[in-house]
Amino acid sequence: DWATRVNSLTAREFSRRYRMTLAAFTKLHGLCSKHLIATGELPKKPRSDSLPTEFWLSATIRFLAGGSVLDVVDMHGMATPTFYTKLNVWLKAIYAVLRVPVGCMGLTSAFLADLSKMEAGFSSRSDYAIRGCVGAVDGLCIEICRPRAAESAAPSLYMNRKGFFSINMQAVSDAHRRITWFDFTAVGSTHDATALEMSGLPDKLAAGLLPPGYWIAGDAAYSASAENIVTPFSGKNLPATQDNFNFWLSNSRIEVECCFGMLVARWGILWRRIDTHLVTAGNIVRAVVALHNFCIDENCPLDSDMRGTLAAERDLLGNTEPVFSSEVSGEHAGVLFDLQRNSGIRNSGRVNAIRRQTERRNHLVEAVAEAGLERPAW
């Protein structure tokens, strides 16, 4: 039974296997069970011959942690088809009880809550010279198997420039490396800037999503995305003031890259290709993002042997070269086609956005100079 399983492991052994402490697992099990009973997915009184619900959550977490499906089903005494059926039930339950805003339709007050604390976390990275940053945005390529014909009319669009099938996840993290918003509408071949456009976040920002004075840090890929996304100066041999600004801006932007490193290191399913249907892959992404935040909130340690190699993390980082195509299927077709066909209309708005973005960046350059901050000599 579950008590026997728990008693056979030390605290560190449990944490290494389940990527969280026993207390966090118990809390998560309680939340998920209550949700599944409320939705009718679990009976209020389980049958005497059924597996304990802790086993189903255990199997789900072990799978997300990188365990082989065969090992997971053998360890928990269940059939493979049954595991996959229950997997989606528990993945959805995890996301339902640990919800993170996904897509612009999912933007909630959680994204905007306590902006002053979020801003303080980032501004401390520059000794409070760079003010107003409340998030850092970047893209992560998540490897998947080739979509089936029933799932996509153009599976080749999921092939990224690195040569594997993937989905492009855009995410915003806070200074504590929690994911405050994410979206994975885009196929793997999509450039980060286009993927962000498809999410609708730039339009929300342009419409006043953030109060005046607040902005999000991004890399050069997002230079024309929105006035509320501040990016570094491009090029070499920059003036000292611009080079100093780039360095101190990167101190804020690096939080999202560290966030991705922690996400990938903790959840081993992201170390390899996700060999499931596209819908299940989406449920997996939602669940690991929610669990990432949950583990941070519950102070679950990131054990050193959970971390993936630097090479693996680099392979998972988003594209930096644009790859456009009008041959897009399903939910991607209308959005990406509109982006390309109406580029002239959008460009007129982008010119004004770039101008205002430049004004904001120049103001921040002055603030860094006035504070006497320079790029370290090392």
N, C-alpha and C positions, 0 to 999 in steps of 0.2 A: 504494500500500500504506500501512499504518499509519505506518511510519517516515517516509514522504514527507509525510504529513499532519502529523505532529508537528513535523518540521523546518521546515515552512512557517509555523509560529506561534511568536511570542515567548512567553516565560513568562507575561506578563500577558495576552496574547491567548488562550492556552490556558486560563488561570484564568477569564477572562470567559466563555468559551464552555462550559466544563465545570464551572464553579463549584467547582473544586478544582485543586490543583497537579498537574503531571504525575506527580510521585512518588506522590501519593495515588491518582491514577487507576491507575497501574501496580500499586500494592498492592491496590487493590480488584479489578482485573482478575484478579490472581493468586488471590485468595481465591475469587472467583466461579467462575473456570474450574475450580479444584480441586474445588469443591463440585459443579458440574454434571457433571464427569467421574465423580465418585463416585456420583452419582445416576443416571447413564446418560443424562443429557440431552445431553451432548457426547461424541463419540467420543474415545478416547485418541489416535488418529491421524486428524486431520481430512483430508478429501478435498482434493486439490490444487486443485480448481475452486471450493471453498467460500470464503465470505467469512471473513477473519480474525476471530477471536473479539473482538479489540479493536474491530472495527467494530460488532458487536452491542451491546457495552457503550457505545460512543460514541453510537450511535443512541438507546439508552435514556436516557442522561444528557442528551443534547441535547433530547430530548422533555420530560424532567422539568424542564429548565432553562427551558422555555417555547417551544422551537422548534416551528414548524408541522410537522404530520405530512408534508405534501407536500414541504417543504424537507428534512426529515430523510431521507425515503426517496430523494429525488433525490441528495442529497449522498453517501449511502452505497450507492447502486446496488442498491436492493432494492425488491420489490413491496410495496404497502401492506398487503394481507392477510397476507403473510409477516411484515411488521414487527409487526403486532398479535399474531400468534401467538407470535413470539419475545419480544415485549415482556413478556408475563406470565411467561415462563420466567426472564428476567433480573431482573424485579422481585422475584420470589419468591427468587431466588438472593441478591440484595442484602440482603433482609431476613433470610434464613437465616444469612448470615455476619456480619451487623451487628445481631443481634437486640436489640430493646428490649422489656421486659415490656409486653404488651398484654392488657388485660382481667385480671380477678382470677385466671383460670386460668393466666395467663402470669406472675404475680408470682413472681419468683425471688430468689435471694440477691443478685442485682445491685441490686435495689431497696433492700436493707437493708445493703449492703456499706459498711463504713467510715463509719458514721453520724456519728462524731465529726468527720471532715473536712467532711462536708456541713453539719453544724451550725455549724462554725467559719466556713464561707463566708458563711452568712446572718447570724450574730451580729455579724460584722465590720461589717455595714451599719448597726448601731446602736451602734457602739463597745462591743460585747459586753454591752450592757445587756439586750437581748432574747435570751434563751437558749432553745435547744431546737428551733428551726425547722430542718427538714431538707428542706423542699420548698415549692413554691408551686403552687397549682392554679388552673386557669381553663379556659374553654371556647372553642373556635374553630369557627366555621361554615365548612365547606368546600363551595363551590358545585359542584353536579353537575347533569347534565341530568335531565329528568323520568324516573323509573324506568319501565321497560316493565311491561306487565301481567303478564308472566311472572316479573318480579322482585319485584313487590309488589302485593298485593291492594288497597292503599290508598295510591297514589302521592301523593295530596294531602297526606299527613302529612309529607312531606319538604319542603313549602313552609314557610319560616320567616316570622317577622313582618316581615322586610325585603322579602318578596315574591319570593324565589327559592328553588329547590329546593336542599337542602343536607343534609349529615350533620353532627351535632354531635359534635365530638371533644373529649373531656376529657383533660387532660394535666397531669402534675406535672413541674416542672423543678427542677434544682438551682441553686445560686448561680452556676454557670458557664454557665447557660442551656442545659444539656443536658437532654433529655427522659428522665426516669428511669422513667416509666410513662405509658401512654395507653390510651384506649378510644374506639371510635366506634360503639358499639351503638345510640345514640339517633338518631332521625330529626331533621330540621332544626327541626321545630316544638316540640321538647322544651325545657323550661326547663333551665338549667344544673344546678340542684340535683337535678332529676328524672333528668337524664342521668347524673349522678354516682351516684345511687341505682341506676340500671339497670346500671352497671358492676360493682356489688358492692363497690367500695372502702370505702364507709362501714361496711358490715358487717364487712369484714376488719379495719378499724381498731378497731371496737368489740370484736372478738374478740381484740385484743391484737397486731395486726400490728407496731405500733411499740412498742419498749420504753418503760417509764415515763419521762416527761420530754420525749419527742420529739413534735413536732406539725407540721402543715402549714398554711401561710398561705393564706387565701382571701378573696375579696371578699364583700360582703353577701349575695350570692345563695346562699351556702353556710352561712348563719347557723344553720340547724337540721340540718345534714348529719351531723355527728359531733363528739364531744367533742375529738377530735384535730385538728380543723380550726378554727383560730382566725381570726375575722373581725373587722372594725372595728366600732366603735359607729356606729349609724345616727342620722340626724337632724341638725339644724342647731343652732347656738348651744350646742354641747356644753361641759361644764366643761373647763377648760384641761388637766387631767390626761388626760381621755379624748381630747381633740383632739390632744394631743402623742403619745399612744399610737398613734392612727390614722395620724399622719404617719410615725412610725418603723416601724410595721407595713407600711405601703405600700412602704417601702424594700426590704423582703423580697419582698412580693407582686409588685412590679413586674418581678421577674426573669422570671416566666413570660410576662408581656406582651412584654417585650423578646425573649424566646425565640421567641414567635410572630412578632414582627416580623422576626427574622432568618430564620426558617423560610420565611416568605412572600417575603421579599426575595430569598433565594438561589434558590428553586425557582419559576420563573416559571409553571409549570403551575397554581399556586395563585392566579395573578393573574386567571384567567378560569375559566369553567365547565369542569369536566372532562367532556368529551363521550365517555364510554365506558360500557360495561356496568357495573352496580353492583359486580360482583365485581372487575373490573379497577380501578375507582375505589378500592376497598379496598386492592388491592395497591399502587396508587400512593401512597396515604396511608402505608402501612407503610414503603414504600421511602424516601420523602422524610424521614420521621421518623428512620429509621436513618441516612440520609445526612447529615442535620443534625448528629447527634452525631458521626459519622465525620469530618466537615469540621472540627468544633471540636477533636476529638482530634488531628487531623493538622495543626492550625494553618493551615488554608486561609483566606486573607484574604477578607473580604466586601467586594468592590469597590463603590465608591460608586454606580456606575450599575446595580448589581444591585437596588438597593433599590426597592420599590414605593412608591407615593404613600401619604401618611398616610390619605387618603380610602379607598384600596383596603384598607388594613389595618383601618380602622374597620368597613368593610362585612363583613369576614371574622370579626370578633370575635363571640363567642357571644351568645345571647339573654339579656336581663335581665328579660323579662316572661314569666310562666307561660302556656303554652298546653297544655292537657290534652285528651286524647281517648281514648275506649275503643275506637275503631275502628282498631286497630293490627294489622298483618299479620306473618306469619312469626315470626322469632326475637324481634321486639319485643312481640308480642301478650301472651304469658304474663307477662312481667316487668312491663310498664306496667299491665296489668289488675290484677295482684296489688298493685302499689303503691297503686292507687286503692281497690280493694275492701277491702284490709286496712289502710286508713289509720288506723283506730282503734287497731289492735294496734300499728302502728308508732309512732303518736303517743305512746303510753305510754312507749315506750323513748326517744323523742326528748326528752320532758320531762326525763328524767334526764340525757340527753346534753347538753342545753342548759344545765342547772344546772351540770354539771361543766365545760362549756366556759366558762361565765361565771366560775366560780371560777379557772380557769386564766388567763383574760384579766385578771381583777382583780389577780391576782398579777403579771402582766406590766406592768400599769399602774403598780403600786407600784415595780417595778424601774426603769421609765423615769423615774419621779419621783425616785427615790433617786439615779439617775445624773445628774440635773439636765439631762436632754435635753428640748428644747422644739422646737416647730415654728418653722422659720426665719421671720424677719419679712418676707422678700421675697415 
